Amino acid sequence: MNDSKSEVATLAGGCFWCLEAVFDDMKGIESVESGYMGGEIAHPTYEQVCGGRTGHAEVVQLTFDPAVVSFREILQVFFVIHDPTTRDRQGNDVGTQYRSAIYYHSPEQHAAARQVIDELTKDKLFGSPIVTEVAPASTFYVAENCHQEYYARNQYQPYCQYVVAPKVAKFRKQFLDRLKQKA
């Protein structure tokens, strides 16, 4: 891997376990880390973030190869695997930590995020307005080790079976051409 060609994307779309599981399977994604962004305190813990008082969102930070997958393509997947029309919630997960957000790392990412949201809005793809926050990336705090690769290690846990697995299956069905080849 040549780090000089890699880019970073940071996305919030509910529980970070769901996003991590999907993007781990996507061609061009070199690494995925679950963590927190967008809050007021330094080095928050999972318990603090889940308490809803830190202002952080559960996020995934992706390192990707733009020669293989574009930021725009990442956003296309992002908007399919979560509901961008519900403020501060995804399904039964409720709170500001579960908001939909794109934390951009460059003016180009900012423009791409706005363009994709404008196109989805114009096409009336969703029955309600998109409420996805678009904000500059701030400090990323890596989540505790127990949250990294959570789905891969806990596929038979009820939350993973009922919440994460359907999102992974939806991605695999709709984006078959973007799946990593398993060795």
N, C-alpha and C positions, 0 to 999 in steps of 0.2 A: 504494500500500500504506500502510495506517495502522498504524505500529509499535505504537501503544498498544493495539491489539486483538489483536496477534499474541502467540503463546505459543511456548515452546521445549520441545522434547523431546530427550532424549539416549538412544540405544539402542546396545547392542553385541550383535551376532549373528554373530560370525565376521568374515570379511574385510569391511572397510568399503566396498570397491568394490561388493560385492553389495547392501548396504543402500542405498547412495547411488543406484545405478542404479534400484532399485525406487521409492524415495521421490521421486526426481526426476520420475517419471511420475504421481504421485498428486495428484489434485485437492485443493486446499486447502493443499498444501505450498508455501511461498513460497521457501524456500531449504534447501539441504542442504550441510553441510560435513563432510568426513571429518576425523577427528582422534583424540585419545587422552584417556582419562580413567581415574581410579581408581588411579593409581600413586603412587610415592613421590618421584620426582625431578621437578624443574621443567624444562619445555621439552625433553621427550624427542624423540629422532629416531626415524625409522622403524626404523633398524638397531638402536637400543637397545631399542625395544619388541619387535621381532621376536626379539631375543635372549632374551626372556622373563624378564629380571631387574629390570625397572622396576616391575612390578605394574600397568601400564596395560593397558587393553583398547582395541582398535581400535573406535571408535565413530563414529556419525553424529550430528550435532546438527542437528535440524530446526527451522525456524521455520515455524509453521503458523497458519492462520486458523481459530480454533475455531468461527466461524460457518459454515464450509464443511466442516470435518472435525474430529471430536472426538479427544481423546487416546485414548479407548477404541477408536475406529475405527482409529487408527494402530496400536494394540497388536494388534488383530485381524489386520491385515496382517503385522505383525512376527512373530506366532506361526505364520503360514502359510509364510513365506519362509525360515525357518531351523529348525534342530532344537534345541528348548529342553531336550532330555533328555540331551544329552551334555555332560559337564563339561569345560571348557577345550578344546573342539574343535568344528569344523564340517567334516565330511567328512575330507579329508586334511590340513586345516589344524589343527595341534595345538599347544597352548600356552595359557597363561593369557590371552594377548592376544586369543584367539579365543573367550573365554567369552560366554555369554548373560547380558545384564544390562540392566536398566532403571534409569537414573539419574534419579530424579524431582526436579522443580523446585518442587513445592508439595505440601502435604498432600493436595490433591485428586488429584494424579497418583499419589501413594503409594497412596491408597485405591483408585483405579481399577486400578492394577497388581495389587495384592493380590486384588481382586475378580475380575479377568479370570483370573488364575492359579488361584484357587479354583474358578471355574466350569469351566475347562478340565480341572482335576484331577477334579472331581465327574463331569463328562461322560465321563471316561476317553478323551479324544480321542487321547492318545498312549499307546503301549504301555509306556512307562517313566515314572518320576516327572519332573516338570518341575524343573530345577535352575537356572532363571534367577535370578540375583542381583537383588534389589531394594534399591537403596541411594540415599542422597541424592547429588545431583549435586555434584561437586567442580570443581576448575579444569579447564576444557576447553582443550586445546592443539590448535590447528589443525595438521593434517598438512601436509607439504611440498606445494608446488604441483603436483608431478608426480602426486600421489594424488587431486587434485580432478578430478571429472568423468572419472575414469579409464576407465570403461566406454565413455562417449560418444566418447572419443578413441582407444580401443584395442579396438573390438568384434571384430576379427579375430585378436587375440592368443589363443593357445591357452587360457590360463586363463580369459579372458573367454568364449570360446566354450563351454567345457566346464563352468564353474562359475557364472559370472555370468548368462549368457544363459538357462539353464533357470529360474533364480529370477525373472528379469524376465518370461519367458513364463508362468510359473505365476501371477504376480501379474496380468498382463494377462488371462489366461483366467478366473481366479476373481473378479476385482474389476473387470470391464469397466466397471461404472457409476461407478467411482472414478478412471478414467483422465482425465488432463488432455486437453483438446481441443487438438490441434496446429493451429497457425495456418497 
